[in-house]
């Protein structure tokens, strides 16, 4: 049976650290991964993952545009954590 979290206090939204967000983004946009599967794994809405990608990814996109041919993608890095 699934686990259920009941929020009883005034704070009804979970707070995700930037490290958690980056880890979830890396899982969602890893090769052969799907955003939906990562969202289920971490119990996060898919729309939130896409929002994090827009806000934490380098520039406006966290991943380069894909072309019609197969190519390898660089690892996902968050802009705020680059040295």
Order of alpha helices (4+ residues) and beta strands (2+ residues): alpha-alpha-alpha
